[in-house]
């Protein structure tokens, strides 16, 4: 911000609600420094009768600049501060000898009916169709999972349970706020700068309230320590790995996660090489710690799941040029 302008602002009695002269000057000056914003103002005010109008105008611009700055901070936070893997020890409990099997049949039927693989390699979901015909079945499945004694299951059953639970709960959240253009627009998480639904406590399991972030970052990631988890959980977005047309089970979860990894890495959403420049999904940036902790680790992971021709191309790549992600809702068509 122009220093003369800042000095002019500070020389006037610009009192705003809850902000004194000095605070106003300091905040406004910092906004100018951070954003390059310049206030269109006459530096020569001919008489004191204009000061009231000037104060009102300056206050409006000040508030507008703050809103813009807060929005920028929130967007930056989303891109750079993805949740870390943080174990919730209470959920480590399991029974290796358990033969209990969770019935995911209703979820598998819903996926088979409403998850639609597309020719472009992106599976889309018919949210409107499920909303109109099968919402009770989805709600019943989520309720059944909530009532399941998950700590009494073996590890294989638990892995399938938590991934299916996350995905079904995400679909339920979308339907609760449908139509929507993006899951980012569902701002139900606590906190002034919150984006999306991920921190909202949505269900209770074994007496504990859980959010989607709890399931992914405090249970799935830290307990299994498997980067393929990111190919299993689905955030209802085009940029995300596909939601499958069948449910996970203890018997199929390992194979399906590997299949998902191969499908995603070899699709442009996962990794795209153009003229020697490699662009990869922002998932690898947000959760770098799960993919080796640096670009070298990410590249090794991509080569592991790349098909032969693409793997050979990646062999010559030494760095990642860019990250990208499409947060558009993964719906079949426009809302009906």
NUPAKE-637406 format. One record per atom (N, C-alpha, C): x, y, z; residue in one letter. Coordinates in steps of 0.2 Angstrom, whole numbers, padded with zeros to 4 digits, always signed. Atoms other than C-alpha are relative to their C-alpha. Layout:
<atoms>
XYZA/...
</atoms>
This chain:
<atoms>
+0004-0006+0000X/+0000+0000+0000X/+0004+0006+0000X/-0004-0007+0000X/+0006+0018-0004X/+0000+0003+0007X/-0001-0003-0007X/+0014+0025+0012X/-0004+0006+0001X/+0004-0006-0001X/+0006+0042+0009X/-0007-0001+0001X/+0007+0002-0001X/-0011+0034+0008X/-0001-0003+0007X/+0000+0003-0007X/-0008+0024+0024X/+0000+0006+0005X/-0001-0005-0005X/-0002+0040+0033X/-0007+0004+0000X/+0006-0004+0001X/-0018+0049+0026X/-0006-0003+0004X/+0005+0003-0003X/-0029+0036+0033X/+0001+0000+0008X/-0002+0000-0007X/-0020+0036+0050X/-0001+0007+0003X/+0001-0007-0002X/-0022+0055+0051X/-0007+0002+0001X/+0007-0001-0001X/-0041+0054+0051X/-0003-0004+0005X/+0003+0004-0006X/-0053+0049+0065X/-0004-0005-0003X/+0004+0005+0003X/-0058+0033+0057X/-0002-0005+0005X/+0002+0005-0005X/-0067+0024+0071X/-0005-0005-0003X/+0005+0005+0002X/-0076+0008+0066X/-0002-0004+0006X/+0003+0004-0005X/-0086-0004+0076X/+0005-0005+0002X/-0004+0005-0002X/-0074-0013+0087X/+0008+0001-0002X/-0007-0001+0003X/-0058-0006+0078X/+0002+0007+0001X/-0002-0007-0001X/-0049+0009+0084X/+0004+0003-0005X/-0004-0003+0005X/-0039+0021+0074X/+0006-0003-0002X/-0007+0004+0001X/-0022+0012+0076X/-0001-0007-0003X/+0002+0007+0003X/-0030-0005+0073X/-0002+0000-0007X/+0002-0001+0007X/-0038+0001+0058X/+0006+0001-0005X/-0006-0001+0004X/-0022+0008+0051X/+0004-0006-0001X/-0004+0006+0000X/-0012-0007+0055X/-0003-0006-0004X/+0003+0005+0004X/-0024-0019+0048X/-0001+0001-0007X/+0001-0002+0007X/-0028-0009+0032X/+0007+0000-0003X/-0007+0000+0003X/-0009-0007+0029X/+0002-0007-0001X/-0002+0007+0001X/-0006-0025+0031X/-0004-0004-0006X/+0004+0003+0006X/-0020-0030+0019X/+0003+0003-0006X/-0003-0003+0006X/-0012-0018+0007X/+0006-0004-0002X/-0007+0003+0001X/+0005-0026+0009X/-0001-0007-0003X/+0001+0007+0002X/-0002-0044+0007X/-0004-0001-0006X/+0004+0001+0006X/-0014-0041-0007X/+0001+0005-0006X/-0001-0005+0006X/-0008-0026-0017X/-0006+0005-0001X/+0006-0004+0000X/-0024-0018-0013X/+0001+0008+0000X/-0001-0007-0001X/-0025+0001-0016X/-0007+0004+0000X/+0006-0003-0001X/-0039+0012-0010X/-0001+0006-0004X/+0001-0006+0004X/-0046+0024-0023X/-0003+0006+0004X/+0002-0006-0005X/-0047+0040-0012X/+0003+0006-0002X/-0003-0006+0001X/-0044+0058-0015X/+0004+0002+0006X/-0004-0002-0006X/-0030+0064-0004X/-0001+0007+0002X/+0002-0007-0002X/-0036+0082-0004X/-0007+0001+0002X/+0007+0000-0002X/-0052+0083+0006X/-0002+0008+0001X/+0001-0007+0000X/-0059+0101+0003X/-0003+0003+0007X/+0003-0002-0006X/-0069+0102+0019X/-0002-0005+0004X/+0002+0005-0005X/-0074+0093+0035X/-0007-0004-0002X/+0006+0003+0001X/-0091+0089+0028X/+0001-0006-0004X/-0001+0006+0004X/-0084+0076+0017X/+0003-0006+0004X/-0003+0005-0004X/-0075+0067+0031X/-0005-0006+0002X/+0005+0006-0002X/-0091+0057+0036X/-0001-0005-0006X/+0000+0004+0006X/-0093+0051+0018X/+0006-0004-0001X/-0006+0003+0001X/-0075+0047+0017X/+0001-0006+0005X/+0000+0005-0005X/-0076+0037+0033X/-0004-0006-0002X/+0005+0005+0002X/-0091+0027+0027X/+0003-0004-0006X/-0003+0004+0006X/-0082+0023+0011X/+0006-0004+0002X/-0006+0004-0002X/-0066+0018+0019X/-0002-0006+0004X/+0002+0006-0004X/-0075+0007+0031X/-0002-0006-0004X/+0003+0005+0005X/-0084-0002+0017X/+0005-0003-0004X/-0006+0003+0004X/-0068-0005+0007X/+0004-0004+0005X/-0004+0004-0005X/-0059-0010+0023X/-0003-0007+0002X/+0003+0006-0001X/-0072-0023+0027X/+0000-0005-0006X/+0000+0004+0006X/-0073-0029+0009X/+0007-0003-0001X/-0007+0003+0001X/-0054-0031+0009X/+0001-0005+0005X/-0001+0005-0005X/-0054-0041+0025X/-0004-0006-0002X/+0003+0006+0002X/-0067-0053+0018X/+0004-0003-0006X/-0004+0003+0006X/-0057-0055+0002X/+0007-0004+0003X/-0006+0003-0003X/-0041-0058+0013X/-0002-0007+0004X/+0002+0006-0003X/-0051-0071+0024X/-0001-0005-0004X/+0002+0005+0005X/-0057-0080+0009X/+0007-0003-0003X/-0006+0002+0003X/-0039-0081+0002X/+0003-0004+0005X/-0003+0004-0005X/-0033-0087+0019X/-0003-0007+0000X/+0003+0007+0000X/-0046-0101+0019X/+0001-0004-0005X/-0001+0004+0006X/-0043-0107+0002X/+0008-0002+0000X/-0007+0002-0001X/-0024-0107+0005X/+0001-0006+0006X/+0000+0005-0005X/-0027-0117+0021X/-0002-0006-0002X/+0003+0006+0003X/-0037-0130+0012X/+0005-0003-0004X/-0005+0003+0005X/-0023-0132-0001X/+0007-0002+0004X/-0007+0001-0003X/-0008-0132+0011X/+0000-0004+0007X/+0001+0002-0007X/-0015-0139+0028X/-0004-0006+0000X/+0004+0006-0001X/-0023-0156+0025X/+0002-0003+0006X/-0001+0003-0007X/-0025-0166+0041X/+0006-0005+0000X/-0006+0005-0001X/-0010-0176+0047X/-0003-0007+0002X/+0001+0006-0003X/-0011-0194+0051X/+0001+0000+0008X/-0001-0001-0007X/-0015-0194+0070X/-0004-0005+0003X/+0003+0006-0002X/-0019-0210+0078X/-0005+0001+0006X/+0005+0000-0006X/-0035-0211+0090X/+0001-0007+0003X/-0001+0007-0002X/-0029-0226+0100X/-0006-0004+0002X/+0006+0004-0002X/-0046-0231+0106X/-0002-0005-0006X/+0002+0004+0006X/-0049-0238+0088X/+0005-0005-0002X/-0005+0006+0002X/-0034-0250+0088X/-0003-0006+0002X/+0002+0007-0002X/-0044-0263+0097X/-0003-0004-0005X/+0002+0005+0005X/-0048-0278+0087X/+0000-0007+0002X/+0000+0007-0002X/-0051-0297+0088X/+0003-0004-0006X/-0003+0004+0005X/-0039-0307+0077X/-0003-0006-0001X/+0003+0007+0001X/-0049-0323+0080X/-0007+0001-0002X/+0007-0001+0002X/-0066-0315+0076X/-0002-0003-0007X/+0003+0002+0006X/-0076-0323+0063X/-0006+0003-0002X/+0006-0004+0002X/-0090-0310+0063X/+0001+0003-0007X/+0000-0003+0006X/-0094-0304+0046X/-0005+0006-0001X/+0005-0005+0001X/-0102-0287+0042X/-0003+0000-0006X/+0004+0000+0006X/-0116-0287+0029X/+0000+0006-0003X/+0000-0006+0004X/-0112-0274+0016X/-0004-0001-0006X/+0004+0001+0006X/-0125-0281+0004X/-0004+0005-0003X/+0005-0006+0002X/-0137-0266+0004X/+0005+0005-0003X/-0005-0005+0003X/-0122-0254+0000X/+0002-0002-0006X/-0002+0002+0007X/-0116-0265-0014X/-0005+0000-0005X/+0005-0001+0004X/-0133-0265-0021X/-0001+0007-0002X/+0000-0008+0001X/-0134-0246-0020X/+0005+0002-0005X/-0006-0001+0004X/-0117-0245-0028X/-0001-0002-0007X/+0002+0003+0006X/-0122-0257-0042X/-0005+0004-0004X/+0005-0003+0003X/-0137-0247-0046X/+0001+0008-0002X/-0001-0007+0001X/-0131-0229-0044X/+0007+0003-0002X/-0007-0001+0002X/-0112-0229-0047X/+0001-0001-0008X/+0000+0002+0007X/-0110-0227-0066X/+0007+0002-0003X/-0006-0001+0003X/-0093-0230-0074X/-0001+0004-0007X/+0001-0004+0006X/-0091-0218-0089X/+0006-0001-0005X/-0005+0001+0005X/-0081-0219-0105X/+0006+0004+0001X/-0006-0004-0001X/-0069-0205-0099X/+0004-0003+0006X/-0004+0003-0005X/-0063-0217-0085X/-0002+0003+0007X/+0002-0002-0007X/-0072-0207-0071X/-0007-0003+0001X/+0006+0003-0002X/-0086-0216-0062X/-0004+0006+0004X/+0005-0005-0003X/-0101-0204-0058X/-0006-0003+0004X/+0005+0003-0005X/-0115-0206-0045X/-0006+0003-0002X/+0007-0003+0001X/-0134-0204-0048X/-0003+0002+0007X/+0002-0002-0007X/-0137-0194-0032X/-0008+0001+0000X/+0007-0002+0000X/-0154-0188-0038X/-0004-0007+0000X/+0003+0006+0000X/-0159-0206-0042X/-0001-0004+0006X/+0000+0003-0007X/-0154-0213-0025X/-0005+0004+0004X/+0004-0004-0004X/-0163-0198-0017X/-0007-0002-0001X/+0007+0001+0001X/-0179-0202-0025X/-0003-0007+0001X/+0003+0007+0000X/-0180-0221-0024X/+0003-0004+0006X/-0003+0005-0005X/-0168-0228-0011X/+0003+0003+0006X/-0003-0004-0006X/-0164-0215+0002X/-0001-0004+0007X/+0001+0005-0006X/-0171-0227+0016X/+0005-0005+0000X/-0005+0006+0000X/-0159-0241+0011X/+0006+0003+0002X/-0007-0003-0002X/-0144-0229+0012X/+0000+0001+0008X/+0001-0001-0007X/-0150-0223+0029X/+0000-0006+0005X/+0000+0006-0004X/-0153-0240+0035X/+0007-0003+0001X/-0006+0003+0000X/-0136-0246+0030X/+0005+0004+0005X/-0004-0004-0004X/-0127-0231+0039X/-0002-0001+0007X/+0003+0001-0006X/-0138-0234+0054X/+0003-0007+0003X/-0002+0007-0002X/-0133-0253+0054X/+0008+0000+0002X/-0007-0001-0001X/-0114-0248+0053X/+0001+0003+0007X/-0001-0004-0006X/-0116-0236+0067X/-0001-0005+0006X/+0002+0004-0005X/-0123-0250+0078X/+0005-0007+0000X/-0005+0006+0001X/-0109-0263+0073X/+0005+0001+0006X/-0005+0000-0005X/-0097-0268+0087X/+0007+0000-0003X/-0006+0000+0005X/-0082-0263+0076X/+0006-0003+0004X/-0006+0002-0004X/-0069-0266+0090X/+0000-0008+0001X/+0000+0007-0001X/-0074-0285+0090X/+0001-0003-0007X/-0001+0003+0006X/-0070-0287+0072X/+0008-0001-0001X/-0007+0001+0002X/-0054-0294+0064X/+0002+0006-0004X/-0002-0005+0004X/-0043-0282+0054X/-0002+0001-0007X/+0003+0000+0007X/-0049-0287+0037X/-0007+0003+0000X/+0007-0002+0000X/-0067-0284+0042X/+0000+0008+0002X/-0001-0007-0002X/-0062-0267+0050X/+0001+0004-0006X/-0002-0004+0005X/-0054-0261+0035X/-0005+0001-0005X/+0006-0001+0004X/-0069-0264+0024X/-0005+0004+0003X/+0005-0003-0004X/-0080-0258+0037X/+0001+0008+0000X/-0001-0007+0000X/-0072-0241+0038X/+0000+0004-0006X/+0001-0003+0006X/-0070-0238+0020X/-0007+0001-0003X/+0007-0001+0002X/-0088-0242+0016X/-0003+0005+0004X/+0004-0005-0005X/-0094-0232+0031X/+0002+0007-0003X/-0002-0006+0002X/-0084-0217+0025X/-0003+0002-0007X/+0003-0002+0007X/-0090-0218+0007X/-0008+0001+0000X/+0008-0001-0001X/-0109-0221+0012X/-0002+0006+0004X/+0001-0006-0003X/-0108-0207+0024X/+0001+0006-0004X/-0001-0006+0005X/-0101-0195+0011X/-0006+0000-0005X/+0005+0000+0005X/-0115-0200-0001X/-0006+0003+0004X/+0006-0002-0005X/-0128-0197+0014X/+0001+0008+0001X/-0001-0007-0001X/-0120-0180+0017X/-0002+0004-0006X/+0002-0003+0007X/-0122-0175-0002X/-0007+0000+0000X/+0007+0000+0001X/-0140-0180-0002X/-0003+0005+0005X/+0003-0005-0005X/-0143-0170+0014X/+0000+0007-0002X/-0001-0007+0002X/-0138-0154+0005X/+0000+0000-0008X/+0001+0000+0007X/-0142-0159-0013X/-0006+0004-0002X/-0005+0000+0005X/-0142-0151-0026X/+0006+0004+0003X/-0006-0004-0001X/-0124-0144-0024X/+0005-0001-0006X/-0005+0001+0005X/-0110-0141-0036X/+0006-0003+0002X/-0006+0003-0002X/-0096-0147-0025X/-0001-0001+0008X/+0000+0002-0007X/-0094-0155-0008X/+0003+0006+0004X/-0003-0005-0004X/-0083-0140-0003X/-0006+0006+0002X/+0006-0004-0002X/-0100-0130-0003X/-0004-0002+0006X/+0004+0002-0006X/-0107-0140+0011X/+0004+0002+0007X/-0004-0003-0005X/-0100-0129+0025X/-0003-0001+0007X/+0003+0001-0007X/-0106-0138+0041X/+0005-0002+0005X/-0005+0001-0005X/-0089-0141+0049X/+0000+0006+0005X/-0001-0005-0005X/-0086-0131+0065X/+0006+0004-0002X/-0006-0004+0001X/-0074-0116+0064X/-0002+0005-0006X/+0002-0006+0005X/-0075-0099+0055X/+0003-0001-0007X/-0003+0001+0007X/-0063-0104+0041X/-0001-0007-0003X/+0001+0007+0002X/-0070-0122+0039X/-0003+0000-0007X/+0002+0002+0006X/-0073-0129+0022X/-0002-0007-0001X/+0003+0007+0001X/-0084-0144+0018X/-0002-0003+0006X/+0004+0004-0006X/-0092-0157+0030X/+0005-0004+0004X/-0005+0005-0002X/-0076-0166+0035X/+0001+0000+0008X/-0001-0001-0007X/-0075-0160+0053X/-0006-0001+0004X/+0006+0000-0003X/-0093-0161+0057X/-0001-0008+0003X/+0002+0007-0003X/-0098-0176+0070X/-0006-0002-0003X/+0006+0003+0004X/-0110-0186+0059X/-0003-0006+0003X/+0003+0007-0003X/-0112-0203+0068X/+0003-0001+0007X/-0003+0002-0006X/-0109-0211+0084X/+0001-0008+0000X/-0002+0007+0000X/-0100-0228+0085X/+0003-0002+0007X/-0003+0002-0007X/-0097-0237+0102X/+0000+0005+0004X/+0000-0005-0005X/-0102-0222+0111X/+0004+0006-0002X/-0004-0006+0002X/-0090-0210+0101X/-0003+0003-0006X/+0002-0004+0006X/-0095-0196+0090X/+0006+0000-0005X/-0005+0000+0005X/-0086-0197+0073X/-0001+0004-0006X/+0001-0004+0007X/-0083-0186+0058X/+0004-0004-0005X/-0003+0003+0006X/-0077-0191+0041X/+0008+0001+0001X/-0008-0001-0002X/-0059-0184+0046X/+0002-0005+0005X/-0002+0005-0005X/-0059-0195+0061X/+0001-0007-0003X/-0001+0006+0003X/-0062-0210+0050X/+0006-0001-0004X/-0006+0000+0005X/-0049-0206+0037X/+0007+0001+0004X/-0007-0003-0003X/-0035-0197+0047X/+0001-0003+0007X/-0001+0002-0006X/-0037-0204+0064X/-0001-0008+0001X/+0001+0007+0000X/-0042-0222+0060X/+0003-0004-0006X/-0002+0004+0006X/-0039-0228+0043X/+0008+0001-0002X/-0007-0002+0002X/-0022-0219+0039X/+0005-0003+0005X/-0005+0002-0004X/-0013-0222+0055X/+0000-0007+0002X/+0000+0007-0002X/-0019-0239+0059X/+0003-0005-0006X/-0002+0004+0005X/-0016-0247+0042X/+0007+0002-0004X/-0006-0002+0003X/-0002-0236+0036X/+0001-0002-0007X/+0000+0002+0007X/-0006-0240+0018X/-0002+0006-0005X/+0002-0006+0005X/-0006-0226+0004X/-0006-0002-0004X/+0006+0001+0004X/-0019-0236-0005X/-0007+0002+0003X/+0006-0003-0004X/-0032-0230+0008X/-0002+0006-0004X/+0002-0006+0004X/-0032-0214-0003X/-0004-0002-0006X/+0004+0002+0006X/-0039-0224-0018X/-0006-0004+0002X/+0007+0003-0002X/-0053-0232-0007X/-0005+0005+0002X/+0005-0005-0002X/-0061-0217+0001X/-0001+0005-0005X/+0002-0004+0005X/-0071-0206-0010X/-0003+0006+0003X/+0002-0007-0002X/-0074-0187-0008X/-0006+0003-0004X/+0005-0002+0004X/-0088-0186-0020X/+0002+0005-0005X/-0003-0005+0005X/-0077-0176-0033X/+0003-0004-0006X/-0003+0003+0007X/-0072-0179-0051X/+0008-0001+0001X/-0007+0001-0001X/-0054-0177-0045X/+0002-0006+0004X/-0002+0005-0004X/-0055-0191-0033X/+0000-0007-0003X/+0001+0007+0003X/-0052-0210-0036X/-0007-0002+0000X/+0007+0002+0001X/-0067-0219-0042X/-0004-0003+0006X/+0004+0004-0004X/-0081-0225-0031X/-0002-0006-0004X/+0001+0006+0003X/-0083-0243-0035X/-0007-0002-0001X/+0007+0002+0001X/-0099-0252-0041X/-0001-0006+0004X/+0001+0006-0005X/-0097-0265-0027X/+0003+0002+0007X/-0002-0001-0007X/-0094-0264-0008X/+0007-0003+0001X/-0006+0003-0003X/-0077-0268+0000X/-0002-0006+0005X/+0001+0005-0005X/-0077-0284+0010X/+0007-0002+0002X/-0006+0002-0002X/-0063-0292+0020X/+0004-0005-0005X/-0003+0004+0006X/-0060-0304+0005X/+0003+0003-0006X/-0002-0003+0007X/-0059-0292-0009X/+0004+0007+0001X/-0003-0007-0001X/-0052-0276+0000X/+0007+0001-0003X/-0007-0001+0002X/-0034-0279-0004X/+0001+0001-0007X/-0001+0000+0007X/-0036-0283-0022X/-0003+0006-0003X/+0003-0006+0003X/-0048-0269-0025X/+0004+0006+0001X/-0004-0006-0001X/-0037-0256-0017X/+0006+0000-0005X/-0005+0000+0005X/-0023-0261-0029X/-0003+0001-0007X/+0004-0001+0007X/-0035-0261-0044X/-0001+0008+0000X/+0001-0007+0000X/-0040-0243-0039X/+0006+0004-0001X/-0006-0003+0001X/-0022-0238-0037X/+0002+0000-0007X/-0002+0001+0007X/-0018-0244-0055X/-0004+0004-0004X/+0005-0004+0004X/-0034-0236-0062X/+0002+0008+0001X/-0001-0007-0001X/-0030-0219-0054X/+0006+0003-0003X/-0006-0002+0002X/-0012-0218-0057X/+0001+0001-0008X/-0001+0000+0008X/-0014-0222-0076X/-0006+0004-0003X/+0005-0005+0003X/-0028-0209-0078X/+0002+0007+0001X/-0002-0006-0001X/-0025-0191-0081X/-0001+0004+0007X/+0001-0003-0007X/-0033-0186-0064X/+0005-0002+0005X/-0006+0002-0004X/-0019-0196-0056X/+0006+0003-0002X/-0007-0002+0003X/-0004-0192-0067X/-0001+0001-0007X/+0000-0001+0007X/-0002-0184-0083X/+0007+0003-0002X/-0006-0002+0002X/+0014-0182-0093X/+0000+0004-0007X/+0001-0004+0007X/+0014-0168-0107X/+0007+0004-0001X/-0006-0003+0001X/+0030-0163-0115X/+0005+0000+0005X/-0005+0001-0006X/+0041-0170-0101X/-0002+0003+0006X/+0002-0003-0006X/+0031-0160-0088X/-0005-0005+0003X/+0005+0005-0003X/+0022-0171-0075X/-0004+0004+0005X/+0005-0003-0004X/+0006-0165-0067X/-0003-0006+0004X/+0003+0005-0004X/-0001-0176-0053X/-0006+0003+0004X/+0005-0002-0004X/-0016-0176-0042X/+0002+0004+0006X/-0001-0004-0006X/-0016-0164-0027X/+0000-0005+0006X/+0000+0005-0006X/-0019-0180-0016X/+0007-0001+0002X/-0007+0001-0001X/+0000-0183-0018X/+0004+0005+0004X/-0003-0006-0003X/+0004-0166-0012X/-0003+0001+0007X/+0003-0001-0007X/-0009-0165+0003X/+0003-0005+0004X/-0001+0006-0004X/-0004-0182+0009X/+0007-0003-0002X/-0006+0001+0002X/+0014-0182+0004X/+0004-0005+0005X/-0003+0004-0005X/+0019-0191+0020X/-0002-0007-0001X/+0003+0006+0001X/+0009-0206+0015X/+0004-0003-0006X/-0003+0002+0007X/+0019-0207-0002X/+0007+0001+0000X/-0008-0001+0000X/+0037-0207+0004X/+0002+0006+0003X/-0003-0006-0004X/+0038-0190+0012X/+0003+0005-0005X/-0003-0005+0005X/+0045-0181-0004X/-0002-0002-0007X/+0001+0001+0007X/+0044-0180-0023X/+0003-0006-0002X/-0004+0006+0001X/+0056-0194-0024X/-0005-0006+0001X/+0004+0005-0003X/+0044-0205-0014X/-0007-0001-0004X/+0006+0000+0004X/+0029-0200-0024X/+0001-0003-0007X/-0001+0003+0007X/+0037-0204-0041X/+0001-0007+0001X/-0001+0007-0001X/+0042-0221-0034X/-0007-0003+0000X/+0007+0003-0001X/+0024-0224-0029X/-0003+0000-0007X/+0003+0000+0007X/+0018-0219-0047X/+0003-0005-0004X/-0003+0005+0004X/+0030-0230-0055X/-0002-0007+0002X/+0002+0007-0003X/+0025-0245-0044X/-0007-0002-0003X/+0006+0002+0003X/+0007-0244-0051X/-0002+0002-0007X/+0000-0002+0007X/+0010-0237-0068X/+0000-0006-0004X/-0001+0005+0005X/+0007-0248-0083X/+0006+0000-0004X/-0007+0000+0002X/+0022-0253-0092X/+0002+0006-0005X/-0002-0006+0005X/+0022-0239-0106X/+0001+0006+0004X/-0001-0006-0004X/+0019-0226-0093X/+0005+0000+0005X/-0006+0001-0004X/+0031-0233-0081X/+0007+0002-0003X/-0007-0001+0004X/+0045-0232-0094X/+0000+0008-0001X/+0000-0008+0001X/+0040-0213-0097X/+0002+0003+0007X/-0001-0003-0007X/+0040-0210-0078X/+0007-0001+0002X/-0006+0002-0002X/+0057-0218-0077X/+0005+0006-0001X/-0004-0006+0002X/+0065-0202-0085X/-0002+0006+0004X/+0002-0006-0004X/+0055-0190-0074X/+0003+0001+0007X/-0004-0001-0006X/+0065-0182-0060X/-0004+0004+0005X/+0004-0004-0004X/+0052-0170-0053X/-0007+0001-0002X/+0007-0001+0001X/+0034-0165-0052X/-0001+0007-0002X/+0001-0007+0003X/+0029-0149-0062X/-0006+0003+0003X/+0006-0004-0002X/+0012-0146-0055X/-0005-0005+0004X/+0005+0004-0003X/-0002-0153-0044X/-0007+0003-0002X/+0007-0002+0002X/-0021-0152-0049X/-0005-0004+0003X/+0006+0004-0002X/-0038-0157-0043X/-0006+0003-0002X/+0007-0002+0002X/-0056-0156-0048X/-0005-0001+0005X/+0005+0001-0006X/-0068-0153-0034X/-0007+0000-0002X/+0007+0000+0002X/-0084-0153-0045X/-0003-0007+0002X/+0004+0006-0002X/-0097-0165-0039X/+0000-0006-0005X/-0001+0006+0005X/-0095-0183-0047X/-0007-0002-0001X/+0007+0002+0002X/-0114-0183-0052X/-0001-0002-0007X/+0001+0003+0007X/-0121-0192-0067X/-0002+0006-0005X/+0002-0005+0004X/-0130-0177-0074X/-0002+0006+0005X/+0002-0006-0005X/-0136-0160-0067X/-0006-0002+0004X/+0005+0002-0005X/-0148-0161-0052X/-0007+0000-0003X/+0007+0000+0003X/-0166-0166-0056X/-0005+0002+0006X/
</atoms>
